[in-house]
Amino acid sequence: MSIQSVLKSTVVTLAIASSGSLFAQGTPINTTAFDALVAQGPVADAATIAASTWASKVKQAGSLRLGGTQTSNLFSLLNEKDGKVRGFDAGVAQLLTRYILGDGSKFQLTQVNSSTREQVLINDQVDMVLATYSITPARAEKISFAGPYYTSQAGVLVKSNNQTIKSHNDLAGKKTATQAGSTGPAILAQFAPKATVQEFQTHQEALDALRQGRVDAYVTDHTLLLNALSLGTGDAKLAGAPFGAQDPYGIGLPKGSDGVAFVNAFLKKIQADGTWAKLWTVSIGQRTGSTAVPTPPALP
């Protein structure tokens, strides 16, 4: 999906159950904990870098060209005060940058959305895309994927005073927003075929349409909806439990790149040494009040 942090520094109540409303004002990420985690990440030795054409290219350039976002509160959010991007996706990207270049800050960010992610790779504008990027057969025809590094399902967001939509089973005849270029349209076709679907180019446009009453519900990745709620999106709630198949997030790479094996080896390393779990806790777990660290997805 299209896609988009933090140790709890203030007490915030997120009433995100299906019957709850949103009262959160948003908890700022613990920048010290996040930055320290990245700074302590593993660094590949010269032989490991040399064995990968993709990693060697990044190493020689001295900077990793990253396709990502900077507006996703839990996954990749720009801090305007210090100019740094933090969150779960941002952390994985910066840890990988450190793994190759020895410094997690040596990356150049190109902003992408659900409609541009493949093209920036095809055009060689970026070395990789890391942006809550679902692995799908159609996308895999154009690019290659490392991972998955995270999984999610679909969710339904409605206004808190909505008493008629309690799950995706109640979307028949309802104006339902989703993102163009995401997996949302296909999910709605399968699980809510009688919904009146309206596609928007960005996550924010879909949220605005819901807030303004132009649509009745917004269906997208459940994690992105948690992200919206954690920002204090307004008077909104999740309708029902997550649904549909587990949605695997991958790291987009140029088609046929040997970077896939390199990045997968890196992901296995940060899973095994506990870095993945620590990053999840800093970026998502303590931010949303979740204490049970999920099991990382299996890697090929």
C-alpha positions in Angstrom: 0.0 0.0 0.0 0.9 3.7 -0.2 1.9 4.0 2.3 3.7 5.6 5.9 7.4 6.5 15.9 8.6 6.3 19.3 9.3 6.1 23.0 6.4 7.4 25.0 7.4 10.7 26.6 3.9 11.8 27.6 0.8 10.0 28.6 -1.5 9.7 25.5 -4.6 7.7 25.2 -5.3 6.2 21.8 -8.8 4.8 21.7 -8.5 2.9 18.5 -10.7 0.0 19.1 -13.7 -0.4 16.8 -15.9 1.4 19.2 -13.6 4.1 20.3 -12.9 7.7 19.3 -9.7 9.4 18.7 -8.5 11.8 21.4 -4.8 11.6 20.9 -2.7 14.7 20.2 0.3 12.7 19.1 3.4 11.7 21.0 6.8 13.0 19.6 9.4 10.4 18.8 12.2 9.9 21.3 14.9 11.3 18.9 17.7 10.4 21.3 16.7 6.7 21.4 16.1 6.5 17.7 19.3 8.1 16.7 21.3 6.0 19.2 19.8 2.8 17.8 20.8 3.8 14.2 24.3 4.7 15.4 24.7 1.3 17.0 23.6 -0.6 13.9 25.9 -3.2 12.2 28.4 -2.3 9.5 29.3 -4.7 6.7 32.9 -5.6 6.1 34.6 -4.9 2.8 34.2 -8.4 1.5 30.5 -8.4 2.0 30.2 -5.1 0.1 32.4 -6.3 -2.7 30.3 -9.4 -3.2 27.3 -7.2 -4.3 27.4 -5.0 -7.4 24.5 -3.0 -6.0 26.1 -2.4 -2.7 29.5 -1.6 -4.3 27.8 1.1 -6.5 26.3 2.7 -3.4 29.6 2.5 -1.6 31.5 4.1 -4.4 28.9 6.9 -4.7 29.3 7.6 -1.0 25.5 8.1 -0.6 22.4 5.9 -0.9 19.7 7.4 -3.1 16.5 6.6 -1.2 12.9 6.8 -2.5 10.8 7.4 0.6 8.4 9.7 2.4 8.6 12.2 5.1 5.0 12.6 6.2 4.2 9.2 7.8 4.2 9.7 11.5 5.1 6.2 12.6 7.1 5.2 9.5 9.0 8.2 8.1 8.4 11.7 9.4 10.5 14.8 8.9 11.4 16.7 12.0 11.5 20.3 10.8 13.6 21.4 13.8 16.6 19.2 13.0 15.9 18.2 9.4 16.0 14.5 10.1 13.5 11.8 9.1 12.5 9.2 11.7 10.2 6.2 12.0 10.2 2.5 11.3 10.8 2.8 7.5 13.3 5.6 8.0 15.1 3.5 10.6 15.4 0.5 8.3 16.7 2.8 5.6 19.2 4.5 7.8 20.4 1.2 9.3 21.0 -0.1 5.8 22.8 3.1 4.9 25.0 2.6 7.9 25.5 -1.0 7.0 26.9 0.0 3.6 28.5 3.4 4.3 29.3 3.3 8.0 27.1 6.4 8.6 23.3 6.2 8.7 23.0 9.9 7.6 24.6 9.3 4.2 21.4 9.1 2.1 19.6 11.4 -0.3 15.8 11.3 0.0 13.5 11.5 -3.1 9.9 11.7 -2.1 7.7 9.1 -3.7 4.0 8.2 -3.5 2.0 5.1 -4.5 2.0 6.1 -8.2 5.7 6.9 -8.6 7.5 4.2 -6.7 8.2 1.9 -9.6 9.1 4.7 -12.1 11.9 6.2 -10.0 13.6 2.8 -9.9 13.1 2.2 -13.6 14.5 5.6 -14.4 17.5 5.0 -12.1 16.6 8.0 -10.0 17.0 6.1 -6.7 18.9 3.0 -5.5 15.9 1.7 -3.5 12.4 2.5 -2.4 11.4 2.0 1.2 7.9 3.4 1.8 5.4 0.9 3.2 5.6 -0.7 -0.2 3.5 -3.8 -0.6 5.0 -6.7 -2.6 2.6 -7.6 -5.4 3.0 -9.7 -8.6 2.3 -6.7 -10.8 4.9 -4.6 -9.2 7.4 -7.5 -9.2 7.1 -7.6 -13.0 8.7 -4.1 -13.2 11.1 -4.1 -10.2 12.7 -6.5 -7.7 11.8 -6.7 -4.0 13.9 -7.5 -1.0 12.1 -8.5 2.2 9.4 -8.6 3.4 10.6 -6.5 6.4 7.1 -5.9 7.8 3.5 -7.1 7.3 0.1 -5.5 7.8 -3.6 -5.9 6.8 -6.3 -3.6 5.6 -8.4 -1.4 7.8 -11.5 0.9 7.7 -11.4 4.4 9.1 -14.7 6.3 9.7 -15.8 9.3 11.7 -16.3 8.6 15.4 -20.0 9.4 15.2 -20.6 6.8 12.4 -22.8 4.1 13.8 -23.6 2.3 10.6 -20.2 1.1 9.5 -18.8 -1.3 12.0 -16.5 -3.3 9.7 -15.7 -3.8 6.0 -18.9 -5.8 5.7 -20.9 -2.6 6.1 -19.4 -0.8 3.1 -22.0 -1.7 0.5 -23.4 1.4 -1.1 -21.1 3.6 1.0 -18.7 6.1 -0.5 -15.3 4.6 0.3 -12.0 6.3 -0.3 -8.8 4.5 -1.1 -5.5 5.4 -2.8 -4.9 5.1 -6.5 -1.9 2.9 -7.3 -2.2 1.1 -3.9 -3.6 -2.4 -3.2 -6.7 -0.7 -1.8 -8.9 -0.9 -4.9 -8.2 -4.7 -5.3 -8.9 -5.3 -1.6 -12.2 -3.4 -1.9 -13.1 -5.4 -5.0 -12.6 -8.6 -3.1 -14.0 -7.8 0.3 -16.5 -5.0 -0.3 -17.5 -5.3 -4.0 -20.6 -3.2 -3.6 -18.8 -0.2 -2.1 -18.8 3.0 -4.1 -15.1 3.4 -4.5 -13.4 6.8 -4.9 -9.7 6.8 -5.5 -7.4 9.6 -4.3 -3.7 10.2 -5.3 -2.5 10.6 -1.7 -3.2 9.4 1.8 -3.7 12.9 2.9 -6.3 13.6 0.2 -8.3 10.5 1.3 -8.1 11.6 5.0 -9.3 15.1 4.0 -12.2 13.6 2.1 -13.3 11.6 5.1 -12.9 14.6 7.5 -14.9 16.8 5.2 -17.7 14.2 4.8 -17.2 13.7 1.1 -16.8 10.0 1.8 -18.2 7.7 4.4 -15.0 5.6 5.0 -11.4 5.2 4.1 -9.9 1.8 3.4 -6.2 1.4 3.3 -3.4 -0.4 5.1 -4.2 -0.8 8.8 -0.8 0.4 9.8 -1.3 3.7 7.9 -4.5 4.2 9.7 -2.8 3.7 13.0 -0.3 6.2 11.8 -3.1 8.7 11.1 -4.7 8.1 14.5 -1.3 8.6 16.2 -1.1 12.1 14.7 -4.4 13.1 16.3 -6.2 13.1 12.9 -9.5 14.4 14.3 -12.7 12.8 15.4 -12.1 9.4 13.8 -12.1 5.7 14.7 -11.2 2.3 13.3 -14.3 0.3 12.2 -13.7 -3.3 13.1 -10.6 -5.4 13.1 -8.0 -5.6 10.4 -9.0 -7.8 7.5 -7.7 -9.5 4.4 -4.5 -11.3 3.7 -1.3 -10.2 5.4 0.2 -7.5 3.3 4.0 -7.9 3.0 6.1 -4.7 2.8 9.2 -5.0 0.7 12.2 -2.9 -0.3 12.0 -2.0 -3.9 15.2 -2.4 -6.0 16.0 -2.2 -9.7 14.8 -5.2 -11.7 17.2 -8.1 -11.4 19.5 -6.4 -8.9 21.8 -8.5 -6.8 20.9 -6.1 -4.1 18.0 -8.3 -3.2 20.3 -10.9 -1.6 22.4 -8.3 0.0 19.5 -6.5 1.6 17.8 -9.8 2.7 21.1 -10.7 4.5 21.1 -7.3 6.2 17.4 -7.8 7.3 18.2 -11.2 8.7 21.1 -9.7 10.6 19.0 -7.0 12.3 16.3 -9.5 13.1 18.8 -11.8 14.7 20.6 -9.2 16.8 17.4 -7.6 18.2 17.7 -4.4 16.3 14.4 -4.9 14.4 12.5 -5.4 17.6 14.1 -2.3 19.2 13.2 -0.2 16.1 9.6 -1.4 16.2 9.3 -0.5 19.9 10.8 2.9 19.4 8.9 3.7 16.2 5.5 2.0 16.6 5.1 0.0 19.8 5.4 2.5 22.6 3.9 5.1 20.3 0.6 3.2 20.0 0.6 1.7 23.4 1.5 -1.8 22.1 3.8 -3.9 24.3 3.9 -7.2 22.3 6.6 -7.0 19.7 5.4 -8.8 16.6 7.4 -11.6 15.0 9.3 -10.3 12.0 8.2 -11.8 8.7 10.1 -14.8 7.3 12.7 -13.9 4.8 13.7 -16.0 1.7 
